[in-house]
């Protein structure tokens, strides 16, 4: 059997290693688009902050790791896929046949239509090449403008702050991390960041970047800024353009089932480019976080090796450290039509808790400063635990989460075990 894996990020590497373990004699080819050894993009902020060197971003530390596993690593990019013929066209127009294929091509930065985005001194923060350029420009005291204050933007922002730059952040949404946090939580994060010396403009966009030294940036709020570096962190999108007319079904990402199979037998997907079932909503979503990518890659590889495996699903989970302020977002944090919710906020102590219910299930939450409840919240949301009378208690006293979990989750597990035993 010949297994081809497109994408040398965490999903691709985990899949290749899993395949080697369970298919020791099969041919495995791992194809990555960048010239560096397989690395983790999530480690780039730690590189920028000086906590690690470039080698610290590498997913595997031994230079001969893949050679020792007899995994071929090739630095190329896929141009087209002919699913019916089981054939890839690569960027040098060579053809590559396969028996099974894993699409783990990840995502790439969204490029907003802003004049001047291609100027020197304007960079994304997505690749090691980007990181090298940012390191050269983001010196202590440098004036840096960052576009975007979403999840990825906040991680980048922390690394920049640690470099001692004069940082301004511009976010189009009405609050920071608008896709992860409600108005109260997003507003608290903004005030916290400002208290740390970062200038933040929400409800604002960059209208144009003009060349020069320094760069001139025009904002929609009328501000004109002179900066040494512009970083674009305005979101990402799945790398699936090469799948057009391939026969593989794509929505926002590559649509998969619980085995990470696409609609084409023998072709699978995992990671940021894959669309898998959301445990809370029951609908497919692209959940671009590394733990989900790892789980999906393992399941896909097991099935590629002929060993049935099932993904239990994914959940929208984010845990964020913004200059020392810990926030979380699970599931349908914005609530559901007809649902109930409760919020508890202590601005002085930088604490906020928002719980959202559908019937007697907790379906989503936002927290700031409630680190002791992260595991409980995840368990209640992912487990779709029926709370019964505890739902009303939590609406009155939302901090009694641990009690609710112990009372209801254990009972649910015992009921499920009893039902399985009776069925057997």
Secondary structure, 3 states (H helix, E strand, C coil): CEEEEECCCHHHHHHHHHHHHHCCCCEEEEEECCCCCCECHHHHHHHHCCCCCHHHHECCCCCCHHHHCCEEEEECCEEEEECCCCEEEECCCCEEECCEEEECCCEEECCCCCECCCCCCEEECCCHHHHHHHHHHCCCCCEEEEECCCHHHHHHHHHHHHCCCEEEEEECCCCCCCCCCCHHHHHHHHHHHHHCCCEEEECCCEEEEECCCCEEEEECCCCEEEECEEEECCCEEECCHHHCCCCCCECCCEECCCCCECCCCCEEECHHHEEEEECCCCCEECCCCHHHHHHHHHHHHHHHCCCCCCCCCECCEEEEEECCEEEEEEECCCCCCCCEEEEEEEHHHCEEEEEEEECCEEEEEEEECCHHHHHHHHHHHHCCCECCCHHHHHHHCCCCHHHHHHHHHHHHHHHHHHHHHHHC
